[in-house]
Amino acid sequence: MAALSIIQFDMRRSPECPDSQEERYRACLDMVRWGDENGITVAGFSEHHNTEDGFLSSPMMLAMAAAQATTNIRLSVSALLLPLHDPIRIAEDIAVLDLVSQGRFMAVAGLGYRECEYQSLGVDWKRRGKIMDEKIEVLLQAWRGEYFNHNGVPTILNPVPVRPAQALLCIGGNSAAAARRAARYGLFFAPAIDDPELERVYSAACEEHGFSGGAVIFPNEPSLTLVSEDPERDWALYGKFFLYDALAYRKWRHWSRRAYAESFASDLAGLRTEGKYCFLTPDEAIACLRDKGSINLSPLCGGMPLEVAWNSLELFVKKVIPAL
């Protein structure tokens, strides 16, 4: 199918979720295999640490498991909170993911916006921008496969990725600083919000740094979506999982965070009106794909029961894909 279909996982689990974490992680990989077999374009994995609800903290491990289990679907970690990681370790992991996936993996590097994550992992929150730059530089040096000085020691990466850095890493964020960072390092820019001003800043910075191969990947007003034969019924029965997800993100709100998917609703009615979380009929999902060119399937959102998640995916295969 020509349209972009994304299946996204963050493994967050409401206390009302009827399924265990073990069941949900196995189901996640089953769903990625399902997506691979049924023409889904991308499987995405998110990252956060020090959470109460089991938000995915090891997306690279899950991406590797998905790479081994699939052959066609592209794999993404978005966002990879690069300042929280050892850059040599990340360079090694991405290199191996590139080899195992045969070029189907990309990471979107982000700063994050939760100070407690930096504190729990022993990283200086106040220097996060500088730390991000330092670690990007290490990745780019390491992937060249040549010796370079790191921590006072001659260091070389082997194996190295098959693909160039621009195909392995892009820069996320919602600020002009993030746009300029992407251009400065010759990488694509994937902002968290559809803001034409960020594209202007990025284009100007690309010109300043002589980078002619740049591109901006906008989120295109994503909605966290399940497909349903009866949205009224499913909002009444399962909307609470969407609301849990929205309110959990709301607790993390930071003054600098701008992201389309962040909800400002405080109750189920407001959440539904806002339109950032959706139960769509198959016909509505088809219209969404034709209008926007993409759809963000979030089958396990907020602890959504596995039965509901699988019903959504099967409807997508049976009634949405054939129409396109």
C-alpha positions in Angstrom: 0.0 0.0 0.0 1.3 3.5 -0.9 0.1 5.1 2.3 2.2 5.1 5.5 0.9 2.8 8.2 2.7 2.9 11.6 2.1 0.5 14.5 3.4 2.1 17.7 4.3 0.6 21.0 5.3 2.2 24.4 4.0 -0.7 26.6 2.4 1.7 29.1 -0.1 -0.2 31.2 -3.1 1.1 33.2 -3.8 -0.5 36.5 -7.1 -1.6 35.0 -5.4 -3.6 32.2 -6.5 -7.2 32.3 -3.3 -8.6 30.7 0.1 -9.2 32.3 3.3 -7.5 31.1 4.6 -10.8 30.0 1.5 -11.4 27.8 1.7 -7.9 26.4 5.4 -8.1 25.4 4.8 -11.4 23.7 1.8 -9.9 22.0 3.8 -6.8 20.9 6.2 -9.0 19.0 3.3 -11.1 17.5 1.8 -7.8 16.4 5.0 -6.7 14.7 5.2 -10.0 12.9 1.5 -9.6 11.9 2.4 -6.1 10.6 5.3 -7.5 8.6 3.0 -10.1 7.0 0.3 -7.6 6.2 2.0 -4.6 4.7 2.4 -2.3 7.7 5.1 0.2 6.9 6.8 0.9 10.2 6.9 -0.5 13.7 7.9 2.1 16.3 9.1 1.8 19.9 9.3 4.6 22.4 11.5 5.1 25.4 11.1 6.4 29.0 12.7 5.4 32.3 11.8 5.5 36.0 8.0 5.1 35.4 5.2 3.7 37.5 3.2 2.1 34.7 5.8 0.1 32.8 6.6 2.5 30.0 9.1 0.8 27.6 12.6 1.4 28.9 14.6 -0.9 26.6 13.4 -0.1 23.1 16.6 -1.2 21.4 16.2 -4.7 22.8 12.6 -4.9 21.6 13.6 -3.5 18.1 16.3 -6.2 17.9 13.8 -8.9 18.7 11.5 -7.4 16.1 14.3 -7.3 13.5 15.0 -11.0 14.0 11.3 -11.9 13.6 10.5 -9.9 10.5 11.8 -9.3 6.9 10.0 -6.3 5.5 8.6 -3.8 8.0 10.8 -0.9 8.9 11.8 -0.4 12.6 12.1 2.8 14.5 13.0 3.9 18.0 11.4 7.2 18.5 12.6 8.9 20.5 15.9 7.3 21.6 16.9 9.4 24.6 20.5 9.6 23.6 21.9 11.7 26.5 21.0 8.9 28.9 23.1 6.3 27.1 26.8 5.5 26.6 27.4 6.5 23.0 29.8 3.7 22.1 27.2 1.2 23.3 24.5 2.9 21.2 26.8 3.0 18.2 27.4 -0.7 18.6 23.8 -1.6 19.0 22.7 0.4 16.0 25.4 -1.1 13.9 24.2 -4.6 14.8 20.6 -3.6 14.3 21.5 -2.3 10.8 23.1 -5.6 9.9 20.5 -7.9 11.4 17.5 -5.9 10.0 19.2 -5.6 6.6 18.9 -1.8 6.6 15.4 -1.5 8.1 16.2 0.3 11.4 16.4 4.0 12.2 16.5 5.9 15.5 15.2 9.4 16.2 17.5 10.9 18.8 15.8 13.1 21.4 16.7 15.0 24.6 13.6 13.9 26.6 11.8 16.2 29.0 11.8 14.4 32.4 14.5 15.6 34.8 13.9 12.5 37.0 15.2 10.2 34.2 18.4 12.1 34.1 18.7 12.0 37.9 18.1 8.3 38.1 20.6 7.5 35.4 23.2 10.0 36.7 23.2 12.4 33.8 23.5 16.2 34.2 20.1 17.7 33.3 21.4 21.2 33.0 24.0 20.1 30.4 21.6 18.0 28.3 22.0 19.9 25.1 25.7 19.8 25.3 25.7 16.2 26.2 23.5 15.4 23.2 25.9 17.1 20.9 28.9 15.3 22.4 27.2 11.9 22.0 26.1 12.6 18.4 29.7 13.4 17.5 30.8 10.1 19.0 28.2 8.1 17.0 29.2 9.8 13.8 32.9 9.2 14.4 32.4 5.5 15.5 30.3 4.6 12.4 33.2 5.6 10.1 35.0 2.4 11.3 38.3 4.2 11.9 40.3 4.7 15.1 39.5 7.9 17.0 40.3 9.1 20.5 37.5 8.4 23.0 38.0 8.9 26.7 41.7 9.1 26.1 41.8 5.6 24.4 42.2 4.8 20.7 38.7 3.3 19.9 37.3 1.6 16.8 33.9 0.2 16.0 33.7 -3.2 14.4 31.4 -4.2 12.9 30.2 -1.0 11.3 26.8 -0.3 9.8 26.2 -1.0 6.1 24.2 2.2 5.7 25.4 5.8 6.1 24.7 7.8 9.3 21.8 9.7 7.6 19.9 6.5 7.2 20.5 5.4 10.8 19.9 8.4 12.9 17.8 11.6 12.7 17.2 14.3 15.2 13.9 14.8 17.0 12.7 17.8 19.0 10.4 20.7 18.9 12.7 23.7 19.0 14.8 25.8 16.7 17.9 24.5 18.6 16.9 20.9 17.6 16.4 21.9 14.0 19.8 23.6 13.9 21.4 20.6 15.6 20.1 18.3 12.8 21.5 20.5 10.1 24.8 21.0 11.8 25.4 17.2 11.9 24.1 16.6 8.4 21.1 14.6 9.6 17.3 14.6 8.8 15.0 16.4 11.3 11.9 14.8 12.8 10.1 17.3 14.9 7.3 16.3 17.3 4.9 19.0 15.9 3.9 20.2 12.5 5.5 23.6 12.6 6.5 25.3 9.3 8.8 27.7 11.2 11.0 24.7 12.3 11.3 23.7 8.7 12.4 27.2 7.8 15.0 27.2 10.6 16.3 23.8 9.5 16.5 24.8 5.8 18.4 27.9 6.7 20.8 26.0 8.9 21.3 23.3 6.2 22.3 26.1 3.8 24.6 27.6 6.4 26.4 24.3 6.9 26.5 23.3 3.3 24.2 20.2 3.8 22.2 19.7 0.6 20.6 16.4 1.4 18.4 17.5 4.3 14.8 16.6 4.9 12.1 17.3 7.5 9.8 14.4 8.6 6.7 16.0 10.1 4.4 13.8 12.3 1.4 14.9 10.1 -1.1 15.4 12.9 -1.0 11.8 14.2 -3.9 10.3 16.2 -3.4 7.3 18.4 -5.8 5.0 16.6 -7.7 1.8 17.0 -10.1 0.6 14.2 -13.6 -0.4 15.5 -16.9 -1.5 14.0 -18.6 0.4 16.8 -16.7 3.4 18.1 -19.6 4.5 20.4 -19.5 1.1 22.2 -15.7 1.1 22.3 -15.4 4.6 23.7 -17.8 3.6 26.4 -16.0 0.4 27.3 -12.4 1.1 26.5 -12.0 4.9 26.3 -10.7 4.8 29.9 -7.4 3.3 28.5 -7.0 6.3 26.1 -7.8 8.7 29.0 -5.2 7.0 31.3 -2.6 7.4 28.6 -3.5 11.1 28.1 -3.5 11.9 31.8 -0.2 10.0 32.4 1.5 12.1 29.7 -0.1 15.2 31.2 1.7 14.5 34.5 5.0 14.7 32.7 4.3 18.1 31.0 7.4 20.3 30.8 7.3 24.0 29.8 9.5 23.3 26.7 7.5 20.4 25.4 5.5 20.9 22.2 4.1 17.8 20.6 0.9 17.3 18.5 0.0 14.1 20.3 0.0 15.7 23.8 -3.5 16.0 25.0 -5.0 18.8 27.1 -8.2 17.0 27.9 -9.2 16.1 31.5 -12.1 13.8 30.9 -13.4 11.3 28.3 -15.7 13.7 26.5 -12.9 16.3 26.1 -10.5 13.6 24.9 -12.9 12.4 22.3 -13.7 15.9 21.0 -10.0 16.8 20.9 -9.4 14.1 18.3 -5.9 13.0 19.3 -7.1 9.6 20.5 -9.5 7.8 18.1 -11.6 4.8 17.6 -12.2 4.9 13.8 -14.6 2.8 11.7 -12.9 1.1 8.8 -14.4 3.8 6.4 -13.1 6.6 8.7 -9.6 4.9 8.7 -9.7 4.7 4.9 -10.6 8.4 4.7 -7.8 9.3 7.2 -5.2 7.5 5.0 -6.5 9.1 1.8 -6.5 12.5 3.4 -3.3 12.5 5.4 -1.4 9.7 3.7 -0.7 8.0 7.0 -2.2 6.4 10.1 -0.8 5.7 13.5 -2.1 2.4 14.9 -1.7 2.1 18.7 -3.2 -1.2 19.6 -1.8 -1.5 23.1 -2.3 2.2 24.0 -2.7 2.8 27.8 -3.1 -0.8 28.6 -5.8 -1.5 26.0 -6.9 -5.2 26.4 -5.3 -7.6 24.0 -8.6 -8.8 22.6 -9.5 -5.3 21.6 -6.1 -4.6 20.2 -6.2 -7.7 18.0 -9.7 -7.0 16.8 -8.6 -3.5 15.7 -5.6 -4.9 13.7 -7.7 -7.6 12.0 -10.3 -5.0 11.0 -7.5 -2.9 9.5 -6.3 -5.9 7.4 -9.7 -7.1 6.3 -11.5 -3.8 5.7 -9.0 -1.0 5.3 -6.0 -2.3 3.4 -8.1 -3.8 0.6 -9.9 -0.5 0.0 -6.5 1.2 -0.7 
